[in-house]
Amino acid sequence: MRLTAAQLNRATLDRQLLLARQPLTAPEGVRRVVALQAQEPASPYLALWARLAGFRASDLDAAFADGDVVKASLMRITLHAVHAADYPAFQGAMAWSLRAARLGDPRFTIGGLTIADVDAMLPDLLAWISTPRSKAELVGWLEERFGPEAARSTWWAVRTFAPLHHAGTGATWTFGPRPSFRAAPERLSAEARDASIAWLARRYLDGFGPATPQDLAQFTLLRRGPVRDAIQALGDEVVIREGPDGSPLYDLAARDIPPDGTPAPARLLPMWDSVLLAYADRSRVIPPAYRRLVIRSNGDTLPTLLVDGHVAGVWRPVEDGVEATAFHALDDDSWAGLEAEARSLREFLADREPLVYGRYRRWWASLPGVEVRVLR
């Protein structure tokens, strides 16, 4: 049976906990949605606020502090918050690709070191940072071993592919602009790479399916060959569904598809929300006409209004409320839903960062809003 575009959209929202807020703990919420982009420290918090019933910022603070949720460079060479049980396999799946991308880059080779030099050094470095170390301390350690120029280029490479967690610094959203790092306590051997990619493929289909191998490759930046092999390795766990255009979509056999007509409530999504970035074909959630408005030329992905399951505009906090810029006319019920979300968001941000994302305000100067409202 061929899926409709509406069913595909609702399947994504269902698995990403965006059809109804769920009464889950912060670690379980992170596990259910697979990975939350975290290069902006507030974003994982706002992503869980949009998905979990009764969520408090302190819940995620505690999950980071206890090590139940970890922050690290993973998919697409960007920072993600993931469940601690997923991290070893996710890192094992991504490490070879991240390592190849970084150690073949002129920004590393300019330092004069070889890949063999890095491989010989890395065990000593990881042993030294079994307790959190600042960037300055880490670069200093590398300077003593290799000199200043090689230290800078080596740290630029190593920080993205080595098994490192960001350590909390006590900032407003746990992590501040001056990060600290510690070695991951659990690591998989390089020989486990195929099994790790299969684990990542299973988790991706669980949280974002039905999807194509190209979607998983986009989500991770892994090559399509290993991605296809990983999906095939899942065997009977996977079924093939027919997409709206007749193309095959892979999914976990145990997962259901919501029926046509399933309602989707209004939501305010954070910057870089994973639901906007998890597919090669992003029209599942972002109308094609709005893609370049939401995902800017440098990769910044703005906080969005989700109406009837699709991006309808963007939002930002202002002094007296939440400013919502709609890219098309919305009906009264949609505005009422957004206003209720805005009230909840203002309460959530009140004791943390009421004007969150303030440094990205420049993007609003060129947005073609059909209607702009301050939701008080």
C-alpha positions as CSV (number, residue, x, y, z in Angstrom):
1,M,0.0,0.0,0.0
2,R,1.4,3.4,-1.0
3,L,1.9,5.9,1.8
4,T,0.6,9.4,1.4
5,A,2.7,12.5,2.0
6,A,0.5,13.2,5.0
7,Q,1.1,9.8,6.5
8,L,4.9,10.2,6.0
9,N,4.8,13.6,7.7
10,R,2.8,12.2,10.6
11,A,5.1,9.2,11.0
12,T,8.0,11.6,11.5
13,L,6.1,13.7,14.0
14,D,4.9,10.6,15.9
15,R,8.4,9.2,16.3
16,Q,9.8,12.6,17.1
17,L,7.2,13.0,19.9
18,L,5.6,16.0,18.1
19,L,2.0,14.7,17.9
20,A,1.6,14.9,21.7
21,R,3.9,15.6,24.5
22,Q,5.0,12.4,26.2
23,P,5.5,11.8,30.0
24,L,9.1,10.6,29.7
25,T,12.3,11.3,31.6
26,A,14.9,13.5,29.8
27,P,17.2,10.6,29.0
28,E,14.3,8.5,27.7
29,G,13.1,11.4,25.6
30,V,16.6,11.9,24.1
31,R,16.8,8.1,23.4
32,R,13.4,8.1,21.7
33,V,14.3,11.0,19.3
34,V,17.7,9.5,18.6
35,A,19.8,12.7,18.7
36,L,19.4,16.4,19.4
37,Q,21.6,18.9,17.7
38,A,23.5,20.8,20.4
39,Q,25.9,23.3,18.9
40,E,23.7,26.0,20.4
41,P,23.6,24.9,24.1
42,A,19.9,25.9,24.6
43,S,18.6,23.8,21.6
44,P,18.4,20.4,23.3
45,Y,16.5,21.9,26.2
46,L,14.0,23.6,23.9
47,A,13.7,20.4,21.8
48,L,12.7,18.4,24.9
49,W,10.4,21.2,26.1
50,A,8.5,20.9,22.8
51,R,8.2,17.1,23.2
52,L,7.9,16.1,26.8
53,A,5.1,16.6,29.3
54,G,6.2,18.5,32.4
55,F,9.8,18.9,31.2
56,R,12.0,21.2,33.3
57,A,15.4,22.5,32.3
58,S,16.8,21.0,35.5
59,D,15.8,17.5,34.2
60,L,18.3,17.8,31.4
61,D,20.9,19.5,33.6
62,A,20.8,16.4,35.8
63,A,20.9,14.0,32.9
64,F,24.1,15.7,31.6
65,A,25.6,15.8,35.1
66,D,24.9,12.1,35.7
67,G,26.2,11.0,32.3
68,D,22.8,9.6,31.2
69,V,22.9,12.0,28.2
70,V,26.2,13.1,26.6
71,K,27.2,15.9,24.2
72,A,29.8,15.1,21.5
73,S,30.7,15.7,17.9
74,L,28.9,13.0,15.9
75,M,26.6,13.0,12.9
76,R,27.5,15.6,10.2
77,I,30.6,16.6,12.3
78,T,28.2,18.6,14.5
79,L,27.5,18.5,18.2
80,H,24.7,16.3,19.3
81,A,23.1,15.3,22.6
82,V,22.5,11.5,22.7
83,H,21.6,8.9,25.2
84,A,24.8,7.4,26.9
85,A,23.8,3.9,25.8
86,D,23.8,5.0,22.1
87,Y,27.0,7.0,22.2
88,P,29.6,4.1,21.8
89,A,27.9,2.8,18.7
90,F,27.2,6.2,17.3
91,Q,30.8,7.2,17.8
92,G,32.0,3.9,16.4
93,A,29.9,4.4,13.3
94,M,31.1,7.9,12.7
95,A,34.7,7.8,13.8
96,W,36.3,6.5,10.6
97,S,34.4,9.0,8.5
98,L,35.2,11.9,10.8
99,R,38.8,10.9,11.1
100,A,39.2,10.7,7.3
101,A,37.6,14.0,6.8
102,R,39.8,15.8,9.4
103,L,43.1,14.1,8.9
104,G,42.9,14.7,5.1
105,D,42.1,18.3,5.5
106,P,44.7,21.1,4.9
107,R,43.8,22.6,8.2
108,F,45.3,19.5,9.8
109,T,48.2,18.8,7.4
110,I,49.5,22.4,7.6
111,G,50.7,21.5,11.1
112,G,53.3,19.1,9.7
113,L,52.2,16.0,11.6
114,T,51.3,12.6,10.0
115,I,48.4,10.3,10.7
116,A,50.8,8.0,12.3
117,D,51.9,10.8,14.7
118,V,48.3,11.3,15.8
119,D,47.6,7.6,16.2
120,A,50.7,7.2,18.4
121,M,49.7,10.2,20.5
122,L,46.0,9.6,21.0
123,P,46.1,6.9,23.7
124,D,48.2,9.1,25.9
125,L,45.9,12.1,25.3
126,L,42.8,10.1,26.2
127,A,44.4,8.7,29.3
128,W,45.3,12.3,30.4
129,I,41.7,13.5,30.0
130,S,40.0,10.9,32.0
131,T,39.0,13.9,34.1
132,P,37.7,17.1,32.4
133,R,40.2,19.4,30.8
134,S,39.7,22.8,29.2
135,K,40.6,23.6,25.6
136,A,43.5,25.7,26.8
137,E,44.9,22.8,28.8
138,L,44.5,20.3,25.9
139,V,46.2,22.6,23.5
140,G,49.0,23.2,26.1
141,W,49.5,19.4,26.4
142,L,49.8,19.1,22.6
143,E,52.2,22.1,22.4
144,E,54.6,20.4,24.8
145,R,54.6,17.3,22.6
146,F,54.5,18.9,19.1
147,G,54.9,22.7,19.3
148,P,52.4,25.5,18.9
149,E,51.4,25.3,15.2
150,A,51.0,21.5,15.2
151,A,49.1,21.6,18.5
152,R,46.4,23.9,17.1
153,S,45.9,22.0,13.9
154,T,46.0,18.6,15.7
155,W,43.4,19.7,18.3
156,W,41.2,21.1,15.5
157,A,41.1,17.5,14.0
158,V,41.1,15.4,17.1
159,R,38.3,17.1,18.9
160,T,35.8,16.0,16.3
161,F,36.7,12.3,15.8
162,A,38.3,11.2,19.1
163,P,35.9,9.6,21.7
164,L,35.4,12.7,23.7
165,H,32.4,14.1,25.6
166,H,31.9,17.7,26.3
167,A,32.0,18.3,30.1
168,G,29.5,20.6,31.8
169,T,30.9,24.0,32.7
170,G,28.1,25.2,34.9
171,A,26.8,27.7,32.3
172,T,23.1,28.6,31.8
173,W,22.5,25.6,29.6
174,T,25.2,23.3,31.2
175,F,27.7,24.1,28.4
176,G,29.1,27.6,27.7
177,P,31.3,29.2,25.0
178,R,34.5,27.8,26.6
179,P,34.1,24.0,26.5
180,S,35.8,21.4,28.5
181,F,36.3,17.8,27.4
182,R,36.8,14.3,28.9
183,A,37.5,10.9,27.4
184,A,34.4,8.7,26.8
185,P,34.5,5.9,29.4
186,E,33.2,3.3,26.9
187,R,34.8,2.9,23.4
188,L,34.3,0.3,20.7
189,S,37.2,-1.1,18.6
190,A,37.6,-0.1,15.0
191,E,36.7,-3.7,14.1
192,A,33.1,-3.0,15.4
193,R,32.5,-0.3,12.8
194,D,30.0,-2.4,10.6
195,A,28.0,-3.4,13.7
196,S,28.0,0.2,14.9
197,I,26.7,1.5,11.6
198,A,23.9,-1.1,11.7
199,W,23.1,0.1,15.3
200,L,22.9,3.7,14.0
201,A,20.7,2.6,11.1
202,R,18.3,0.8,13.3
203,R,18.1,3.8,15.7
204,Y,17.6,6.2,12.8
205,L,14.7,4.2,11.3
206,D,13.2,3.9,14.7
207,G,13.3,7.7,15.2
208,F,12.9,9.0,11.7
209,G,11.5,6.2,9.4
210,P,10.2,5.4,7.0
211,A,13.2,6.7,5.1
212,T,15.7,6.0,2.2
213,P,19.4,5.2,2.5
214,Q,20.0,8.7,1.0
215,D,18.1,10.1,4.1
216,L,20.4,8.3,6.5
217,A,23.4,9.3,4.5
218,Q,22.3,12.9,4.8
219,F,21.6,12.6,8.5
220,T,25.1,11.2,9.1
221,L,27.3,12.2,6.1
222,L,28.3,8.6,5.9
223,R,28.7,7.2,2.4
224,R,25.7,5.5,0.8
225,G,27.4,2.2,0.3
226,P,28.0,1.5,4.0
227,V,24.6,2.9,4.8
228,R,22.9,0.5,2.4
229,D,24.9,-2.4,3.8
230,A,23.9,-1.5,7.3
231,I,20.2,-1.4,6.4
232,Q,20.5,-4.8,4.7
233,A,22.3,-6.2,7.7
234,L,19.2,-5.6,9.8
235,G,17.4,-8.4,7.9
236,D,13.9,-9.2,9.0
237,E,13.8,-6.2,11.3
238,V,13.3,-4.0,8.3
239,V,10.3,-3.8,5.9
240,I,10.1,-1.9,2.6
241,R,7.2,0.5,2.3
242,E,6.1,2.4,-0.8
243,G,6.5,6.1,-0.7
244,P,4.1,8.7,-2.1
245,D,6.0,8.7,-5.4
246,G,6.3,4.9,-5.5
247,S,10.0,4.8,-4.4
248,P,11.0,2.3,-1.7
249,L,11.2,3.5,1.9
250,Y,12.8,1.4,4.7
251,D,11.3,1.1,8.1
252,L,11.4,-1.1,11.2
253,A,8.8,-3.8,10.9
254,A,7.7,-3.2,14.5
255,R,6.7,0.5,13.9
256,D,3.2,1.6,12.8
257,I,2.2,4.5,10.5
258,P,-0.4,7.0,11.8
259,P,-3.5,7.2,9.6
260,D,-4.4,10.0,7.3
261,G,-6.1,12.8,9.2
262,T,-4.1,12.4,12.4
263,P,-4.1,16.0,13.9
264,A,-0.8,17.7,14.6
265,P,-0.6,20.5,17.2
266,A,1.2,23.7,16.8
267,R,4.8,23.7,18.1
268,L,7.7,26.1,18.4
269,L,10.9,24.2,17.4
270,P,14.4,25.3,18.4
271,M,17.3,26.2,16.2
272,W,18.7,23.2,14.3
273,D,15.9,20.9,15.3
274,S,16.8,17.4,14.0
275,V,13.4,16.9,12.4
276,L,14.3,19.6,9.9
277,L,17.7,18.2,9.0
278,A,17.2,14.4,9.1
279,Y,16.3,13.8,5.5
280,A,17.7,14.3,2.0
281,D,14.2,15.4,0.9
282,R,13.3,17.9,3.6
283,S,9.9,18.6,2.0
284,R,8.5,16.0,4.5
285,V,8.4,18.8,7.0
286,I,9.7,22.0,5.3
287,P,7.7,23.2,2.2
288,P,10.3,23.7,-0.6
289,A,9.6,27.4,-0.9
290,Y,10.6,27.9,2.7
291,R,13.7,25.8,2.9
292,R,16.2,28.7,2.1
293,L,14.3,31.0,4.5
294,V,14.7,28.5,7.4
295,I,18.1,26.9,6.6
296,R,20.3,29.9,5.9
297,S,23.3,30.2,3.6
298,N,25.9,29.4,6.3
299,G,23.9,26.5,7.7
300,D,22.1,28.3,10.5
301,T,18.7,26.7,10.9
302,L,16.3,29.1,12.5
303,P,13.7,28.4,15.2
304,T,10.5,27.5,13.4
305,L,6.7,27.5,13.7
306,L,5.2,24.1,13.1
307,V,1.6,24.3,12.0
308,D,-0.3,21.2,10.9
309,G,3.0,19.3,10.9
310,H,4.8,21.6,8.5
311,V,7.1,24.7,8.9
312,A,4.9,27.8,8.5
313,G,7.4,30.4,9.7
314,V,9.9,31.3,12.3
315,W,10.0,32.7,15.8
316,R,12.2,34.7,18.2
317,P,11.8,36.0,21.7
318,V,11.3,39.7,22.2
319,E,10.9,41.8,25.3
320,D,7.2,41.5,25.5
321,G,6.5,38.1,24.1
322,V,7.4,35.8,21.3
323,E,7.5,37.3,17.8
324,A,6.1,34.9,15.2
325,T,6.7,35.5,11.5
326,A,4.3,33.4,9.3
327,F,5.3,32.8,5.7
328,H,1.7,32.3,4.7
329,A,-1.7,33.3,6.2
330,L,-2.8,31.2,9.2
331,D,-6.3,30.7,10.5
332,D,-7.4,31.7,14.0
333,D,-7.1,28.2,15.4
334,S,-3.4,28.0,14.3
335,W,-2.6,31.3,15.9
336,A,-4.4,30.3,19.1
337,G,-2.2,27.1,19.2
338,L,0.9,29.1,18.7
339,E,0.0,31.6,21.3
340,A,-0.5,28.8,23.9
341,E,2.9,27.4,23.0
342,A,4.5,30.9,23.3
343,R,3.1,31.3,26.8
344,S,4.5,28.0,27.8
345,L,7.9,28.9,26.2
346,R,8.1,32.2,28.0
347,E,7.6,30.5,31.3
348,F,10.2,27.9,30.4
349,L,12.8,30.5,29.4
350,A,12.1,33.0,32.2
351,D,14.7,31.8,34.7
352,R,17.3,30.8,32.1
353,E,17.6,33.0,29.0
354,P,14.4,34.9,28.1
355,L,15.9,36.3,24.9
356,V,17.5,33.1,23.8
357,Y,19.2,33.0,20.3
358,G,19.6,36.8,20.4
359,R,22.9,36.7,18.4
360,Y,21.0,35.3,15.4
361,R,18.6,38.3,15.1
362,R,20.3,39.5,11.9
363,W,18.5,36.9,9.8
364,W,15.1,38.5,10.5
365,A,15.9,41.6,8.5
366,S,15.3,39.8,5.2
367,L,12.5,37.5,6.0
368,P,9.4,37.9,3.8
369,G,6.7,37.5,6.5
370,V,3.1,37.6,5.4
371,E,2.0,38.2,8.9
372,V,4.0,39.0,12.0
373,R,2.5,38.9,15.5
374,V,3.9,39.2,19.0
375,L,2.4,36.4,21.0
376,R,2.0,37.7,24.6
